[in-house]
């Protein structure tokens, strides 16, 4: 029928030590902080390969959905914004890619890993493209501001001569 069988034994008050080294599988520590009357699970090892794969695929899918939402928000932001959010998202995506490569690779199929890497590369490409656009926009804005400042100084110099406008401007402030 099922592959799992749970039993509840009465508490004997003994401390039980489990040798986790003899069990090969994927370790999970539950993050459920709800208190209830029942069994408290501090650590769980999944041994069945198909179960490990299902858990990891769900975990990876949720993380990719989160990254996709973040990227969509970044793409919708104004072009004049800073590129720190794009860099941060790119760093998180690279970190996630390394986690998959070094931690999950031994549990997942090669075909799924290839598909997953393609998805991550698409997300990385879009982020890098957005980063380049923002850097070019920043450079353009700086160049435009420098040009306008130069034109303004040239105009003032032509109107007032050499640095006379500074004296006039400061003399008005003194009054």
Legacy VTK file of the C-alpha trace (Angstrom):
# vtk DataFile Version 3.0
C-alpha trace
ASCII
DATASET POLYDATA
POINTS 175 float
0.000 0.000 0.000
2.230 2.834 1.208
5.954 3.272 1.560
5.730 4.922 4.980
4.519 3.726 8.348
4.356 5.940 11.419
3.838 4.693 14.931
3.516 6.498 18.196
5.154 4.925 21.141
4.627 6.003 24.718
7.241 8.332 26.127
9.898 6.527 28.081
11.951 9.587 28.948
15.025 8.167 27.266
17.191 10.240 24.980
17.491 8.606 21.602
20.485 9.300 19.415
20.126 8.682 15.704
23.143 8.118 13.508
22.273 10.273 10.509
25.441 9.288 8.682
24.072 5.874 7.791
21.020 7.394 6.072
21.712 8.792 2.617
19.083 11.233 1.448
17.940 14.844 1.371
17.833 16.616 4.751
14.942 18.915 5.593
14.446 21.031 8.674
10.822 22.153 8.991
10.193 25.855 9.336
6.663 25.558 10.669
6.452 27.588 13.876
2.860 26.732 14.765
2.564 25.078 18.154
0.287 22.064 18.387
-0.094 18.903 20.425
1.624 16.308 18.368
4.944 15.102 17.126
7.644 17.762 16.908
9.922 17.229 13.944
13.366 18.832 14.148
14.954 17.110 11.195
13.710 14.862 8.442
15.670 12.806 5.927
13.913 11.874 2.698
15.368 8.665 1.345
13.034 7.793 -1.519
14.461 9.336 -4.746
11.079 10.121 -6.320
9.965 11.947 -3.165
13.227 13.918 -3.054
12.737 14.935 -6.667
9.150 16.082 -6.064
10.132 18.139 -3.023
13.076 19.777 -4.811
11.075 20.518 -7.962
8.383 22.233 -5.891
11.011 24.183 -3.961
12.801 25.244 -7.161
9.527 26.196 -8.862
8.546 28.443 -5.960
11.959 30.121 -5.966
11.859 30.667 -9.759
8.381 32.188 -9.466
9.705 34.570 -6.816
12.629 35.578 -9.044
10.305 36.041 -11.999
8.062 38.381 -9.969
11.129 40.351 -8.865
12.378 40.656 -12.435
8.978 41.826 -13.669
8.945 44.502 -10.950
12.443 45.592 -11.942
11.473 45.769 -15.620
8.453 47.919 -14.774
10.526 50.407 -12.761
11.462 53.759 -14.197
14.600 53.856 -16.359
16.113 56.628 -14.275
16.346 54.415 -11.189
19.570 53.018 -9.826
20.892 49.698 -10.986
21.466 48.348 -7.457
18.190 46.392 -7.513
19.154 44.780 -10.807
22.596 43.879 -9.486
21.112 42.426 -6.324
18.635 40.305 -8.290
21.436 39.136 -10.578
23.579 38.154 -7.583
20.652 36.249 -6.013
20.031 34.416 -9.273
23.715 33.466 -9.556
23.652 32.253 -5.955
20.550 30.156 -6.682
22.213 28.690 -9.765
25.211 27.633 -7.644
22.927 26.061 -5.030
21.270 23.985 -7.718
24.614 22.995 -9.181
26.326 21.957 -5.965
23.463 20.914 -3.675
20.534 19.644 -5.752
22.305 18.242 -8.808
22.785 14.765 -7.337
19.041 14.411 -6.664
17.600 15.674 -9.976
17.486 14.233 -13.483
19.877 15.541 -16.124
17.015 16.512 -18.454
15.370 18.635 -15.750
18.700 20.278 -14.860
19.284 21.277 -18.495
15.793 22.800 -18.690
16.304 24.583 -15.378
19.656 26.026 -16.480
18.050 27.335 -19.673
15.339 29.079 -17.638
17.906 30.623 -15.312
20.042 31.755 -18.254
17.015 33.497 -19.783
16.377 35.319 -16.510
20.075 36.254 -16.247
20.065 37.540 -19.837
17.077 39.797 -19.163
18.655 41.161 -15.992
21.983 41.818 -17.710
20.202 43.537 -20.573
18.320 45.761 -18.114
21.583 46.518 -16.285
23.278 47.597 -19.516
20.326 49.807 -20.455
20.370 51.472 -17.040
24.141 52.037 -17.166
23.866 53.601 -20.640
20.974 55.759 -19.449
23.021 56.867 -16.438
26.014 57.715 -18.635
23.761 59.629 -21.032
22.192 61.628 -18.194
25.619 62.488 -16.752
26.896 63.549 -20.158
23.766 65.635 -20.784
24.098 67.329 -17.386
27.771 68.102 -17.999
26.909 69.547 -21.422
24.150 71.742 -19.993
26.423 72.987 -17.193
29.110 73.825 -19.740
26.583 75.661 -21.926
25.328 77.601 -18.926
28.861 78.641 -17.929
29.630 79.620 -21.526
26.468 81.704 -21.664
27.245 83.459 -18.397
30.842 84.109 -19.450
29.687 85.590 -22.738
27.137 87.806 -20.963
29.293 89.015 -18.078
32.825 88.382 -19.222
35.359 86.432 -17.180
34.020 85.554 -13.729
32.196 88.896 -13.311
28.893 87.089 -13.012
30.130 85.365 -9.858
30.824 88.750 -8.246
27.383 90.034 -9.243
25.664 86.910 -7.991
27.450 87.047 -4.655
26.851 90.792 -4.301
23.105 90.226 -4.657
23.230 87.656 -1.904
24.831 90.119 0.498
22.018 92.641 0.302
LINES 1 176
175 0 1 2 3 4 5 6 7 8 9 10 11 12 13 14 15 16 17 18 19 20 21 22 23 24 25 26 27 28 29 30 31 32 33 34 35 36 37 38 39 40 41 42 43 44 45 46 47 48 49 50 51 52 53 54 55 56 57 58 59 60 61 62 63 64 65 66 67 68 69 70 71 72 73 74 75 76 77 78 79 80 81 82 83 84 85 86 87 88 89 90 91 92 93 94 95 96 97 98 99 100 101 102 103 104 105 106 107 108 109 110 111 112 113 114 115 116 117 118 119 120 121 122 123 124 125 126 127 128 129 130 131 132 133 134 135 136 137 138 139 140 141 142 143 144 145 146 147 148 149 150 151 152 153 154 155 156 157 158 159 160 161 162 163 164 165 166 167 168 169 170 171 172 173 174
